């Protein structure tokens, strides 16, 4: 039972960088969830990547001619409130560099609560474990529309209050594991100002879907996952007016993880140029190193 507990939490958290957005500081911040049988966990994640292509609203790819790097340190904590309720927080620190210019600071913070609506206490042969969650995104990172610098490097998040709900399903079949995750969220309108204009920005709905598969042997796990992201257009009202455009992209990941008692180390490669038909975004490739400590029930 202890070995299954160690492997269950790896299903979802072996793909940490899959949550990174393609462009401009980040997307909706991911919730911190306990997917296994732990009572608490703490995670530190370091991601380093670079932009390889820009994609217009028409879906046309343009290779990036200059270098832009994205680095993020992400701290997450989650704790059980009861046998089936839990709460978590995720705090990202973001640094962006391009053409000798750089900006860094806090990204958007995520606060979440979750309920285990499908238990797997009896290790049922086919029924998955199911978590339902809600989260609030705090706009502690700047929005693109607020940025005054040439390359908008000071944009470290979407910059909107957002509320969302989703579900995470996990299941093991012998040495194999799988997960599926879906989320829908709504970002809220807000005023903005920069050196050139001011007005109001109105985002809309967004959705995430991801699924992954892994193989476990001993203390090791190797796996892959695919995350698809969609965001409604962001309309701009005021001195500058725009209807915006839909943003979409897909992120593929490959990961290798090893447990050391109550500690786990994971190495992940993420690529946003592999899959899908992206639009109105920039596409990155990145490496992630993650260290997690778990406290069992």
C-alpha positions in Angstrom: 0.0 0.0 0.0 2.8 2.4 0.8 4.4 1.8 -2.7 1.1 2.6 -4.3 0.8 5.8 -2.3 4.2 6.9 -3.4 3.3 6.4 -7.1 -0.2 7.9 -7.0 1.0 11.4 -6.4 3.5 11.2 -9.3 0.6 10.8 -11.8 -0.2 14.5 -11.9 2.9 16.2 -10.5 5.5 14.7 -12.8 4.4 17.2 -15.5 4.8 20.5 -13.6 5.9 22.7 -16.5 2.9 21.7 -18.5 1.0 24.4 -16.7 3.3 27.2 -18.0 1.6 29.4 -20.6 3.1 30.1 -24.0 3.4 33.8 -23.8 3.9 37.0 -21.8 4.4 35.9 -18.2 2.0 33.0 -17.8 -1.5 31.7 -18.0 -4.0 30.7 -15.3 -1.9 29.6 -12.3 -2.3 25.9 -11.5 -3.8 24.7 -8.3 -1.7 22.9 -5.7 -3.4 19.5 -5.2 -2.7 16.4 -3.2 -3.3 13.6 -5.7 -2.1 10.7 -3.5 -2.7 9.6 0.1 -0.5 12.3 1.8 -1.7 14.6 4.5 0.6 17.4 3.3 3.1 18.3 0.7 5.5 21.0 -0.2 7.0 21.5 -3.7 9.7 23.7 -5.2 9.9 23.9 -9.0 12.5 25.6 -11.2 11.7 26.1 -14.9 14.0 27.5 -17.5 12.9 28.0 -21.1 13.1 30.1 -24.3 10.7 31.3 -26.9 11.2 29.6 -30.3 8.3 31.0 -32.4 5.5 33.5 -32.5 2.1 32.6 -33.9 -0.4 35.2 -35.1 -4.2 35.2 -34.9 -4.2 33.7 -38.4 -2.2 30.7 -37.2 0.9 31.7 -39.2 4.2 30.8 -37.5 7.1 33.2 -37.4 10.5 32.0 -36.1 11.9 34.1 -33.3 15.0 35.9 -34.5 16.2 37.1 -31.1 16.5 35.3 -27.8 13.9 35.5 -25.0 14.3 33.4 -21.9 11.7 32.6 -19.3 12.7 31.5 -15.8 10.3 30.6 -12.9 10.7 29.5 -9.3 7.4 28.1 -8.1 6.6 27.2 -4.5 3.5 25.2 -3.7 2.0 23.8 -0.5 -1.1 21.7 0.1 -2.6 20.3 3.3 -5.6 18.1 4.2 -8.4 19.7 6.2 -10.2 16.4 6.7 -10.1 12.9 5.1 -11.5 14.3 1.9 -11.1 18.1 1.9 -7.9 19.9 1.2 -6.5 23.4 0.6 -3.5 24.7 -1.3 -1.5 27.7 -2.5 0.9 28.2 -5.4 3.3 31.2 -5.5 5.4 31.8 -8.7 8.4 34.1 -9.0 9.1 35.0 -12.7 12.1 36.4 -14.5 12.1 37.3 -18.3 15.0 38.4 -20.4 15.3 39.6 -24.0 17.9 41.6 -25.9 19.8 42.6 -22.8 16.7 43.7 -21.0 15.2 41.9 -18.0 12.3 42.1 -15.5 11.4 39.9 -12.6 8.8 39.7 -9.8 5.9 37.9 -8.4 3.5 36.1 -10.8 -0.2 35.4 -10.3 -0.9 33.5 -7.1 -3.4 30.6 -7.0 -5.5 29.7 -3.9 -7.5 26.5 -4.1 -9.8 24.1 -2.2 -10.6 20.5 -3.3 -12.8 17.6 -2.4 -12.2 13.9 -3.0 -15.6 12.9 -4.5 -14.4 9.5 -5.8 -12.3 7.6 -3.3 -9.9 4.7 -4.0 -9.5 3.4 -0.5 -10.2 -0.2 -1.7 -8.0 0.0 -4.8 -10.9 -0.8 -7.1 -9.7 -2.5 -10.3 -11.1 0.2 -12.7 -12.8 3.0 -10.8 -10.5 6.1 -10.7 -9.8 8.4 -7.8 -11.5 11.7 -8.4 -10.8 15.2 -7.0 -13.0 18.2 -7.7 -11.6 21.6 -7.0 -12.2 25.3 -7.2 -9.5 28.0 -7.3 -9.1 31.8 -7.2 -6.3 33.5 -9.1 -4.9 36.6 -7.5 -3.5 39.1 -10.1 -0.1 39.7 -8.4 1.6 39.6 -11.8 1.2 42.5 -14.3 -1.0 42.2 -17.4 0.4 42.7 -20.9 -1.7 45.8 -21.3 0.0 47.5 -18.2 3.5 46.9 -19.4 5.5 50.0 -20.6 8.7 48.4 -21.7 9.5 47.6 -25.3 9.2 43.8 -25.1 6.5 43.8 -22.4 8.9 41.8 -20.1 7.2 43.2 -17.0 4.1 41.2 -17.8 4.5 38.3 -15.4 1.0 36.8 -15.5 -2.5 37.4 -17.0 -3.1 40.1 -14.5 -6.8 39.3 -13.9 -8.8 38.0 -10.9 -10.1 34.7 -12.0 -12.3 31.9 -10.6 -12.2 28.4 -11.8 -13.3 24.8 -11.2 -12.1 21.5 -12.4 -11.6 17.8 -11.8 -8.6 15.5 -11.7 -9.0 11.7 -12.2 -6.1 9.3 -11.5 -5.8 5.5 -11.7 -3.1 2.9 -11.6 -3.1 -0.4 -13.5 -0.2 -2.5 -12.3 3.0 -0.7 -13.3 1.1 1.8 -15.4 -0.6 4.9 -14.4 -2.9 7.5 -16.1 -4.5 10.8 -15.3 -7.1 13.1 -16.9 -7.7 16.7 -15.9 -10.2 19.3 -17.0 -10.7 22.9 -15.8 -12.9 25.8 -16.8 -12.3 29.4 -15.5 -13.6 32.9 -15.9 -11.4 36.0 -15.7 -12.9 39.2 -14.5 -12.7 42.6 -16.3 -10.5 45.4 -14.8 -9.2 48.9 -15.6 -5.7 49.3 -16.9 -3.2 52.2 -17.7 0.2 52.5 -19.2 2.3 55.3 -20.6 0.3 55.5 -23.9 -3.3 54.7 -23.0 -5.8 53.7 -20.4 -9.1 52.0 -20.4 -10.8 48.7 -19.5 -9.9 45.2 -20.5 -12.5 42.4 -20.6 -11.3 38.8 -20.7 -13.7 35.9 -21.0 -13.8 32.2 -20.4 -10.9 29.7 -20.6 -10.4 26.0 -20.4 -7.6 23.5 -19.9 -7.5 19.8 -20.7 -4.7 17.4 -20.0 -4.1 13.7 -20.0 -1.0 11.6 -19.2 0.4 8.1 -19.0 3.4 6.7 -17.1 5.3 3.5 -16.3 6.6 2.8 -12.8 9.4 0.5 -11.7 10.9 0.4 -8.3 11.4 4.0 -7.2 11.3 5.4 -10.7 8.6 6.7 -13.1 8.8 7.7 -16.7 5.9 9.3 -18.4 4.4 11.8 -20.9 1.4 14.2 -21.0 -0.4 16.6 -23.2 -2.0 19.8 -22.1 -4.4 21.8 -24.3 -5.1 25.5 -23.4 -7.8 27.8 -24.7 -8.6 31.5 -23.8 -11.3 33.7 -25.1 -10.4 37.0 -26.7 -9.5 40.0 -24.4 -11.4 43.0 -25.5 -9.9 46.5 -24.9 -12.1 49.5 -24.3 -11.0 53.1 -23.9 -8.4 55.3 -25.8 -7.3 52.2 -27.7 -10.1 49.7 -28.8 -9.7 46.1 -29.8 -11.8 43.0 -29.9 -8.9 40.7 -29.3 -8.4 37.2 -30.6 -8.7 33.7 -29.3 -5.5 32.2 -27.8 -4.8 28.5 -28.0 -1.8 26.2 -27.7 -0.8 22.7 -26.6 2.1 21.6 -24.4 3.7 18.2 -24.6 5.9 16.9 -21.8 8.2 14.0 -21.1 9.3 13.4 -17.5 11.5 11.2 -15.3 11.0 11.0 -11.6 12.6 9.1 -8.6 11.5 8.9 -5.0 13.9 8.9 -2.1 11.7 8.0 0.9 9.4 11.0 1.5 11.3 13.1 -1.1 10.9 13.0 -4.9 12.9 14.6 -7.7 11.5 15.1 -11.2 13.1 16.2 -14.4 10.7 17.4 -17.2 11.0 18.6 -20.8 8.1 20.6 -22.2 7.6 21.6 -25.8 4.8 23.8 -27.2 5.8 23.3 -30.8 4.9 19.6 -31.1 1.1 19.5 -31.1 -2.1 21.4 -31.9 -2.9 24.4 -34.1 -1.8 27.4 -32.0 -3.0 30.9 -32.5 -2.2 34.3 -31.0 0.6 33.1 -28.8 4.3 32.5 -28.5 5.7 29.0 -28.2 8.4 27.9 -25.8 10.6 24.9 -25.0 11.7 24.4 -21.4 13.3 22.2 -18.8 12.0 21.8 -15.2 13.5 20.4 -12.1 11.1 19.8 -9.2 11.7 18.6 -5.6 8.8 17.6 -3.5 8.5 16.5 0.2 5.5 14.5 1.4 4.0 13.9 4.8 2.0 10.6 4.8 -1.2 10.2 6.8 
